[in-house]
Amino acid sequence: MNLEQFEDLYAQLIALTPDIQGVALIANEGTVLFQTGETVADETIIGVAGAAVMRLAEHISAGLAECNTQEITIRCHRHAAFFAAVGADTLLMLVLPADTDTRPLVGMVASLTNALPHNK
């Protein structure tokens, strides 16, 4: 995904879910490739933690009757950080208000990212 595609994805996500406070595209090794919106924590910490959480979730879900991880959401009292795999080598993080129901985002993120040119 390039910067233009990321900005287009962000615009589409905001149109569907205006509560989004921030978005980051993170490489599997933890590098934040692109980000926009509110920064809730240090970029390096977000990237490394997000990548580690997704890897852990993949290992756990593989042991649960081969259940594929679709997303992980981490909540604190003010924010929810929603992580979803985007392709084989990146994940998307959305920062939302803590009370946001992130379950509908799984399908939205999947359909939006599948429509990107590199996924066709």
Rosetta silent file (secondary structure, phi, psi, omega in degrees, C-alpha in Angstrom):
SEQUENCE: MNLEQFEDLYAQLIALTPDIQGVALIANEGTVLFQTGETVADETIIGVAGAAVMRLAEHISAGLAECNTQEITIRCHRHAAFFAAVGADTLLMLVLPADTDTRPLVGMVASLTNALPHNK
SCORE:     score description
SCORE:     0.000 S_00000001
   1 L     0.000  132.726  177.229    0.000    0.000    0.000 S_00000001
   2 L   -98.864  176.059 -176.660    1.349    3.415   -0.914 S_00000001
   3 H   -60.492  -41.002 -179.886    0.592    6.770    0.739 S_00000001
   4 H   -62.697  -42.661  178.161   -2.151    7.655   -1.748 S_00000001
   5 H   -65.121  -39.692  178.277   -3.922    4.326   -1.135 S_00000001
   6 H   -62.588  -45.154  179.377   -3.571    4.802    2.633 S_00000001
   7 H   -63.903  -38.150  176.903   -5.094    8.280    2.439 S_00000001
   8 H   -65.967  -43.120  177.440   -7.944    6.945    0.289 S_00000001
   9 H   -60.643  -43.745  178.423   -8.542    4.096    2.763 S_00000001
  10 H   -59.151  -46.238 -179.959   -8.575    6.606    5.635 S_00000001
  11 H   -60.908  -41.412  179.281  -11.151    8.776    3.823 S_00000001
  12 H   -67.450  -40.564  179.071  -13.362    5.748    3.197 S_00000001
  13 H   -64.520  -43.192  178.579  -13.076    4.580    6.803 S_00000001
  14 H   -62.432  -37.671  178.580  -13.949    8.039    8.150 S_00000001
  15 H   -64.226  -35.528 -178.944  -16.989    8.141    5.837 S_00000001
  16 H   -85.466  -34.344 -176.232  -18.184    4.802    7.260 S_00000001
  17 L  -137.472   83.942 -175.293  -17.114    5.305   10.876 S_00000001
  18 L   -64.841  -10.656  179.391  -16.677    8.989   11.771 S_00000001
  19 L   -73.765  -10.383 -177.487  -15.651    8.062   15.345 S_00000001
  20 L   -60.179  128.373 -179.554  -12.175    7.051   14.150 S_00000001
  21 L  -100.806  -23.077  179.629   -9.602    9.176   15.933 S_00000001
  22 E  -165.655  154.926  179.715   -6.474    7.810   14.268 S_00000001
  23 E  -139.510  139.225  175.396   -5.273    5.233   11.757 S_00000001
  24 E  -138.573  142.678  171.694   -1.886    3.587   11.294 S_00000001
  25 E  -105.443  123.972 -172.457   -0.560    1.035    8.819 S_00000001
  26 E  -121.585  131.370  174.658    2.043   -1.142   10.543 S_00000001
  27 E   -72.927  153.867 -176.712    4.489   -3.605    8.988 S_00000001
  28 L   -56.623  -27.841  179.152    4.590   -7.051   10.608 S_00000001
  29 L   -83.384   -3.851  172.989    7.993   -6.305   12.156 S_00000001
  30 L   110.431   -1.159  178.741    6.527   -3.248   13.886 S_00000001
  31 L   -75.955  129.126  174.803    7.458   -0.293   11.682 S_00000001
  32 E   -79.725  114.043 -177.035    4.692    2.297   11.370 S_00000001
  33 E   -81.106  -46.204  178.836    4.501    2.874    7.615 S_00000001
  34 E  -144.358  149.480  172.742    1.792    5.563    7.578 S_00000001
  35 E  -153.018  154.109  177.176   -0.371    7.202   10.210 S_00000001
  36 E  -152.841  159.293 -179.690   -2.912    9.969   10.402 S_00000001
  37 E    86.959 -161.706 -176.706   -5.223   11.472   12.978 S_00000001
  38 L   -65.900  133.862  173.600   -4.732   11.565   16.707 S_00000001
  39 L   -96.976  119.155 -175.746   -1.573   10.002   18.075 S_00000001
  40 L   -92.555  -27.684 -178.662   -2.421    8.269   21.328 S_00000001
  41 L  -149.635  178.475  179.109    1.043    6.893   22.147 S_00000001
  42 L   -60.182  133.168 -176.832    4.579    6.751   20.872 S_00000001
  43 H   -56.320  -42.529 -179.233    4.756    5.565   17.240 S_00000001
  44 H   -64.444  -43.684  179.680    7.468    2.982   17.959 S_00000001
  45 H   -63.735  -43.141  178.672    5.557    1.489   20.868 S_00000001
  46 H   -58.979  -48.874 -177.576    2.357    1.314   18.812 S_00000001
  47 H   -61.899  -52.157 -177.623    4.098   -0.436   15.934 S_00000001
  48 H   -65.462  -45.036 -179.761    6.012   -2.998   17.938 S_00000001
  49 H   -64.118  -43.774  179.322    3.131   -3.729   20.317 S_00000001
  50 H   -60.178  -46.062  179.818    0.618   -4.036   17.485 S_00000001
  51 H   -64.573  -41.561 -179.783    2.788   -6.441   15.523 S_00000001
  52 H   -65.862  -41.930  179.917    3.538   -8.533   18.623 S_00000001
  53 H   -63.512  -43.133 -179.898   -0.128   -8.714   19.638 S_00000001
  54 H   -65.471  -40.738  177.857   -1.181   -9.837   16.159 S_00000001
  55 H   -62.669  -44.236  178.231    1.530  -12.538   16.041 S_00000001
  56 H   -61.061  -44.471  179.272    0.471  -13.789   19.464 S_00000001
  57 H   -61.420  -39.891  178.778   -3.186  -13.814   18.408 S_00000001
  58 H   -63.098  -41.089  178.898   -2.328  -15.798   15.281 S_00000001
  59 H   -66.260  -43.133 -179.919   -0.509  -18.439   17.368 S_00000001
  60 H   -66.171  -46.361 -176.958   -3.352  -18.696   19.876 S_00000001
  61 H   -67.601  -29.368  177.214   -6.068  -18.839   17.225 S_00000001
  62 H   -63.914  -30.657  178.576   -4.160  -21.500   15.272 S_00000001
  63 H   -82.785   -9.913 -179.709   -4.452  -23.728   18.328 S_00000001
  64 L   -99.925   73.754  178.866   -8.187  -23.120   18.650 S_00000001
  65 L    54.001   40.483  177.675   -9.514  -25.473   15.993 S_00000001
  66 L    53.964   41.234  176.797   -7.586  -23.586   13.316 S_00000001
  67 L   -77.594  126.546  179.177   -9.573  -20.411   13.891 S_00000001
  68 L   -83.691  131.958  177.364   -8.149  -17.554   11.810 S_00000001
  69 L   -70.012  126.350  176.828   -7.576  -14.284   13.639 S_00000001
  70 L  -101.090  -36.071 -178.098   -9.603  -11.532   12.027 S_00000001
  71 L  -163.591  162.916  172.032   -8.984   -8.749   14.493 S_00000001
  72 E  -136.768  137.758  175.462   -7.873   -7.833   17.976 S_00000001
  73 E  -124.425  130.791  176.194   -9.185   -4.922   20.002 S_00000001
  74 E  -114.202  128.724 -176.822   -7.460   -3.565   23.086 S_00000001
  75 E  -118.699  143.867  166.858   -9.474   -1.203   25.281 S_00000001
  76 L  -124.768 -170.086 -175.613   -8.613    1.191   28.048 S_00000001
  77 L   -69.856  -22.597 -177.762  -10.938    3.661   29.734 S_00000001
  78 L  -111.088  -29.482 -172.788  -10.618    6.273   26.925 S_00000001
  79 E  -134.066  159.354  168.304   -9.652    4.448   23.728 S_00000001
  80 E  -123.153  133.073  174.962   -9.949    1.220   21.805 S_00000001
  81 E  -108.282  114.555 -177.239   -7.139    0.137   19.516 S_00000001
  82 E  -101.369  122.951  178.835   -8.495   -2.124   16.757 S_00000001
  83 E  -115.535  132.783  176.306   -5.897   -4.204   14.864 S_00000001
  84 E  -141.633  140.295  177.452   -6.672   -6.143   11.675 S_00000001
  85 E   -66.962  139.076  177.229   -4.378   -7.865    9.198 S_00000001
  86 E  -128.350   95.278 -175.128   -4.149   -6.142    5.824 S_00000001
  87 L    78.200 -169.912 -174.852   -2.501   -8.518    3.412 S_00000001
  88 L   -82.822  -21.012 -170.883    0.328  -10.844    4.361 S_00000001
  89 L  -125.351    8.939  179.139    2.803   -8.294    5.661 S_00000001
  90 E  -142.538  161.312  173.422    0.906   -5.402    7.262 S_00000001
  91 E  -135.191  154.950 -178.854   -1.785   -4.635    9.782 S_00000001
  92 E  -108.163  134.258  175.375   -4.108   -1.716   10.205 S_00000001
  93 E  -117.657  129.151  174.519   -4.693   -0.040   13.555 S_00000001
  94 E  -113.847  134.617  174.583   -7.703    2.164   14.191 S_00000001
  95 E  -103.425  126.175 -174.037   -7.984    4.287   17.329 S_00000001
  96 E  -135.417  166.298  171.747  -11.588    4.744   18.449 S_00000001
  97 E   -60.656  148.056 -174.421  -13.541    5.781   21.536 S_00000001
  98 L   -57.713  -30.017 -176.173  -13.482    2.983   24.127 S_00000001
  99 L   -88.193    6.979 -179.855  -17.208    2.246   23.835 S_00000001
 100 L   -71.329  133.059  173.315  -17.115    1.604   20.067 S_00000001
 101 L   -80.058  109.053 -175.267  -18.354   -1.806   18.917 S_00000001
 102 L   -86.528   -8.880 -177.373  -15.466   -2.883   16.684 S_00000001
 103 H   -57.060  -42.768  178.706  -17.050   -6.114   15.411 S_00000001
 104 H   -65.502  -20.336 -178.919  -18.638   -4.492   12.312 S_00000001
 105 H   -67.547  -26.555 -178.410  -15.243   -3.038   11.388 S_00000001
 106 H   -55.961  -52.029 -179.552  -13.846   -6.482   10.529 S_00000001
 107 H   -67.393  -39.669  179.486  -15.969   -6.795    7.401 S_00000001
 108 H   -62.633  -48.458 -179.087  -15.597   -3.129    6.458 S_00000001
 109 H   -62.580  -43.371  179.907  -11.803   -3.196    6.685 S_00000001
 110 H   -61.069  -46.182 -177.996  -11.605   -6.472    4.764 S_00000001
 111 H   -68.673  -37.968  179.149  -13.801   -5.240    1.918 S_00000001
 112 H   -68.001  -42.423 -178.238  -12.022   -1.875    1.665 S_00000001
 113 H   -75.453  -30.546  176.107   -8.527   -3.360    1.676 S_00000001
 114 H   -66.473  -24.142 -179.767   -9.452   -6.157   -0.739 S_00000001
 115 L   -80.897   -9.352  178.919  -10.510   -3.461   -3.212 S_00000001
 116 L   -66.364  148.337 -177.095   -7.019   -1.928   -3.239 S_00000001
 117 H   -54.996  -35.951 -178.223   -5.061   -2.435   -6.482 S_00000001
 118 H   -73.261  -14.847 -179.446   -2.368   -4.626   -4.904 S_00000001
 119 H   -99.297    0.104 -178.736   -5.016   -7.073   -3.623 S_00000001
 120 L   -87.220    0.000    0.000   -6.795   -7.556   -6.952 S_00000001
